[in-house]
């Protein structure tokens, strides 16, 4: 008894939902970076505030690069490959580092 061939994968709206999720995450990261810059420069320009501001901007740019890469990959007509471990690790580290910067700014 032979099995019929498996039908081609129908991704449906999953790639679009994932692309939109990356866009929302990028937007929230942008808001967090802007608030971090505002908080770090509140009350005058101090060296530690400038350092934290530069760090937050660098982390934001790194996350933006990862997100842009993934969004671009998801817009192709072919089945997009899985997110590489290197890019996933970069995205997680940027998110955690921004959270650490926020904690430093609060205290």
C-alpha positions in Angstrom: 0.0 0.0 0.0 1.5 3.3 -1.0 0.8 6.6 0.7 -0.3 9.6 -1.3 2.3 12.3 -1.5 2.1 14.9 1.2 0.5 18.2 0.1 2.6 21.3 -0.1 2.7 23.2 3.1 0.1 26.0 3.3 1.6 28.6 5.6 -1.6 30.6 5.7 -1.2 33.9 7.5 1.6 32.7 9.8 4.5 34.5 8.1 2.5 37.7 8.1 1.6 37.4 11.8 5.2 36.8 12.6 6.3 39.8 10.5 3.8 42.0 12.3 5.0 40.7 15.7 8.6 41.6 14.8 7.3 45.1 13.8 5.4 45.5 17.1 8.5 44.4 19.0 10.6 46.9 17.1 8.1 49.6 17.9 8.1 48.8 21.6 11.9 48.6 21.6 12.0 52.1 20.0 9.7 53.5 22.7 11.9 51.9 25.4 15.0 53.4 23.9 13.5 56.9 23.6 12.3 56.7 27.2 15.8 55.5 28.3 17.4 58.4 26.5 15.0 60.8 28.1 15.6 59.4 31.6 19.3 59.3 31.2 19.5 62.9 30.2 16.9 64.2 32.6 18.3 66.6 35.1 21.3 67.6 33.0 24.0 66.0 31.0 26.2 63.8 33.1 28.9 61.4 31.8 27.2 58.3 33.2 23.9 59.4 31.5 25.6 59.9 28.2 27.2 56.4 28.5 23.9 54.7 29.3 22.2 56.7 26.5 24.9 55.6 24.0 24.6 52.0 25.2 20.8 52.0 24.8 21.0 53.5 21.3 23.6 50.8 20.3 21.4 48.0 21.7 18.4 49.5 19.9 20.3 49.6 16.6 21.4 46.0 17.1 17.9 44.8 17.7 16.6 46.9 14.8 19.2 45.2 12.5 18.1 41.7 13.7 14.4 42.6 13.3 14.9 44.1 9.9 16.8 41.0 8.7 14.0 38.7 9.9 11.2 40.9 8.5 13.0 40.9 5.1 13.4 37.1 5.3 9.7 36.6 6.0 8.7 38.6 3.0 10.2 36.2 0.5 7.9 34.0 -1.6 9.6 30.8 -0.5 9.2 29.2 2.9 11.4 31.2 5.3 14.1 29.4 7.2 14.0 29.2 10.9 15.6 32.0 12.9 19.3 31.2 13.3 20.5 30.7 16.9 23.0 33.5 16.5 20.2 36.0 15.6 17.9 34.7 18.3 20.7 35.0 20.9 21.4 38.6 19.7 17.8 39.6 20.0 17.5 38.1 23.5 20.7 39.7 24.7 19.7 43.1 23.3 16.3 42.9 25.1 17.9 41.8 28.4 20.6 44.5 28.2 17.9 47.2 27.6 16.1 45.9 30.7 19.3 46.1 32.7 19.9 49.7 31.5 16.3 50.5 32.5 16.9 49.1 36.0 20.1 51.2 36.3 18.3 54.3 35.2 15.5 53.7 37.8 17.9 53.2 40.7 
